[in-house]
Amino acid sequence: MIVDDASASQVAADTRLWVEKAVIGLNLCPFAKAVQIKGQVRYAVSDAVDEEGVLADLEDELTRISQADPQAVDTTLLILPEALHDFYEFNDFGELSDRLLKRMRLVGSLQVATFHPAFQFADTDPDDMGNYTNRSPYPTLHILREDSIDRAVEAFPEAETIYEKNIETMESLGIDGWRKLMQA
């Protein structure tokens, strides 16, 4: 359990570094750079140790971002260093996230994307490099504004090709390249 601000700061710093090196550095999300540069990404570190605690923290973050000025906070990464380490449990938590969005009447306004150190797309082997497009240092729930996604997609022709390009990027990089990138 995270017991001090220094540990939480390190978790946030690790995640920020992953965003800068992998997400932005490899252009896995062409929309991430602008909000990162503008300081519109909130890095929230949860001290939850179970689903109930994560759900409470997620509800708090959904409320916070829904009430925040988008120019101040456009997106939030809720980082879970002490919870949902098992990828399958984490993946199942996505259903609870969806229910919470419905209960809070935020469907169509916000959405939750997922990242995990052991992320695995359906019908892939755990070691497939394509899985690394969604591998983060800690289990992470990414809260996004639907309006921001719509604007980004309008500005980026062929947004549907991002996923395929990301897999090509990761396959070209390979596991050794990934490890070097994350250690550098």
Secondary structure as UniProt FT lines:
FT   HELIX           5..18
FT   HELIX           19..24
FT   TURN            25..27
FT   TURN            30..31
FT   HELIX           32..37
FT   TURN            38..39
FT   STRAND          41..45
FT   HELIX           51..67
FT   TURN            70..72
FT   STRAND          75..79
FT   TURN            81..82
FT   HELIX           87..103
FT   TURN            104..105
FT   TURN            108..109
FT   STRAND          110..115
FT   TURN            117..118
FT   TURN            122..123
FT   TURN            126..127
FT   HELIX           129..134
FT   STRAND          140..145
FT   HELIX           146..155
FT   TURN            157..158
FT   HELIX           159..161
FT   HELIX           162..183
//
